[in-house]
């Protein structure tokens, strides 16, 4: 059963895919359940672009799709919320009046710089930049409550120079990542397996197998799978491979959400 809990549409500035197009392609690709997770980034500094959406219109469009594709596709209402320590209270105020099924919390910017822009790494010490990313994530999750999973937890790997090996990365930041995972588990929050790392040519998921194993060993059980699709052809991409990886590590279930509550589906 293919479930994709990270799908973007034209409500996000980096996607032109309509919700109806996404639903049709999901059915074509054998996806049984999707969650729309368009971007909301309420930045603290005017140097960064506010990424906001009309949630009333967004929810109305999702409800329309639920009616159109009834009995053919399970559709959930979610968002991907960009988090930073400085904007947590603003984000809570923005979201608290809406009933969503699922919220991914992701770090897209650190110290008023988008991590996906080449300027973030230019002329800087790689390890310091990676450390800043994880410290921002750690600080955010210590205070935040209004999310269900952390998205692409090691996404910073996507933007560091290719000659900085995974071995160096995983050994140098293992303790910090472990602390982050422990906080998530204590808060009854989860992580996602984001399959877009394969699509971006990293030959790995976000997070890596080592981090997934660490999460399992620490007692983590809430885990979703998402393609991070911005185009129709990526919906459901590599989800089956992610399920096989989770099975090999020892996970018995993947997680879906309804009105913020986790439900566990047995891996068969």
N, C-alpha and C positions, 0 to 999 in steps of 0.2 A: 504494500500500500504506500504510494508516494504522497507525502505530505510536505508542502512547501510553505514555511512560515516566515518568509522574508521576500516580499514582492513589491516592487515600486511601479507606479503608474505616472501618467502625466500630471498628477497632483504634486509630484516631485520635480524640481527644476532640471534634473539630470535624466529624465525619462520622457519619452513621447508616446508611450504605450497607453492606450485607453483601458479602462477596467473591463469592458466587454471583450476587447481583444485578448486581454490576459486570461479571462475566463475561458474563452474558446480555445486558446492554445493550451491551457491547463488540461482540458478534457482531451484534446488531441494527444497530449504527452502522457496521458495516463495518470494525471494527478487527481487525487480524490478530495483533497482538502487544501485550501490556500488561505493565507492571511495577508491582506494588504497592509503594508507597513511603510507608508510614505513619510518623507522627511519632515521633521520639525526641529529647527535649530534656532533657539531664541538667544542670540549672542549678546554677551555683556558689553561688547565694545563695538563702536560704529565702524571700526576698521574691517569688521567681518560682516558679511551679508546675512540679514535675517532671513531664515527659510521658514516661512509660515504658511499655513493653509487654512482655508475656510472649513472648519471642522463640520459645520452644519451641512454644507454642500457635500463634503467628503463622505459623511455618514449616510446622507440621502442616496448618493450614488452607489455605495456598497449595498444598501438595502434594496435598491432597484435591481442590482445584479443578483442578489439572493433570491428575489422573486423570479427573475428571468431564467435562472439556472437551477431552480428548485428541483430536487431529486436527481440532479446530474453532478453537482459540485457543492461541497460544503465550503462556505465562504465566511471568514471571520474578519472582524474590524480591529485593526492594529495601527500602530505608528512606530517609526524609528525616531527616538528622541535623542538629539545630540545633547550630551551632558558635559558640564564643566562645573567645578565647585562654585563659581561665581553666579551661576544662573539657575540653581536648583529651585529657589523660591519662586522665581518668575515662571518656571516651567510648571510647578505645582499649581499656581494660580490659573494658568492657562488651561490646564487639563482637568481640574477637579470637578467640573460640571458636566463632563462627558463620560458616558459609559462605553468603554472599549473592552474588547476581549483580551488584548495583548499589547504590551509595550516593551519594545527592545530599547535598551539604553546603550548608546555608543559614543565613544570619543571620536570626534571629527576635528577638533581644534584644541590646541594647547597653548596657553599664554598668548592668546589672540593671534595665533597663526594656524592656518589649516595644515594639517599634517600631510595632506595629499598634494600640496604644492611643492615644487622642487626647492623653493626658497627655504622651506622648513629645515632641510638638511644641509643647505649650502654653507660651506666654510664653518661647520660646527662639528664638535666631537660627537661621533655616532652614539656612543654609550650614554653620554649626557642627555641626548635627545630622546633616546629610548627610555631612560630613567624618568625624564620629565613626563613622558606619556603615561607610564604606569603609576607614577605618583599622583597625577591628575585623576586617573581612574580610581585609585585607592581612596583619595580624598572624597571623590564624588559618591562612591558607593557607601562610605561610612555614614553619610548624611541622608542619602536619598532612600525613599521607600516606594515611590510610585513607579515601579518598573517590575517586569517579570524575569527578564534575562538580560545578560550583557551580550551585546553583539560583537562578532568577530574580535574576540578579546585580544588577540595578538596581531591586529591589523597593521600595526606599525611596521611589521616585517615586510609588508608590501612596498614600503617606500624607502627602506634603507638600501645602501649599495649592495649589489648582488655578491660582492666578494666578502661580505660579513656573514660568516657561515651560521647555519642553524645551531651547530654545536656550541659556538661561542655564545650565541644569543640565549639558548636554553640554560646553559650553565651559569652565566653571569646574572641572570634575572630570575632564577628558579625560586629563591626564597621570597622575593617580592610577589611573584605570581602566586605562590602558595598562600601567602597572606591574603591576597585578594580573593582567592577561591574559598578560603576558610570563612571570610566575612560573608560572602554570598551564601554559603551553605548555612551559616548561623542565622541569616536573615530569611531563609527559605526562598532564596532566589536561585536562578539557574544561569546556564550559559547556552549559547547556540553553537551548533556546528554549521559554519557558513561555508558553502561549497564554492564560493566565487574565487578562492585562491587558485583552484584548478583553472578556471576561466582566465585568470590574470597571468597564467604561466608560471605559478610558483610550485606546481606539482605537489601541493599540500593544501589541506583545509585550514580554515581559521576556527579554532586553534589547531595547533599541531597535535600529533598523536601523543607526544610526551605530556602535553598539558591535559589532554583528555584522560590519560592514564592517572595523572596526579589528582584530577578531579574525582575520578572513580575511587582511588585509594583513600581520599579524604572523606568519602561518604556522600559525594554529590550524586544526585539522582534526577534533578530537573534539567532536561536537555532537549532543545528543539533543533530542527534542521531547516535551513533556509538557503535558497539559491542566491539571494540578493539580486534577483533578476531586475534589470532595467529595460530589457528587450524580450520580446516573446520567445525567442529561441532558447533563452536561458531558464525559463520556468521549469522547475523540477530537475534541472541539470545536476548530475552526479549525486543525487539524493540516495539512490540505491547503494552506491559505493560508500557513502557516509554511514548508512545503516549497517553495512557489512563491517566497516571499521569499528563501530560501536559494539557490535556483537562480538567481534574478536577480542575487544578489551574486557568484555564481561558485562556490559550494560544489557539489561533485560527489557527496558521500556524506552520509548521516546515520549515526549510530552506535547500535548495540545492544550489550548486554553479557551475558556468560555467565561466572559465577564470577569476576567482576571484570575479565575480559579484554574489550577492545573488539573489535567486529566491524563492518565497514563495509558498508553497503547503498547501492548506487548509486541516485542520484536519476534516475528515468527520465521 
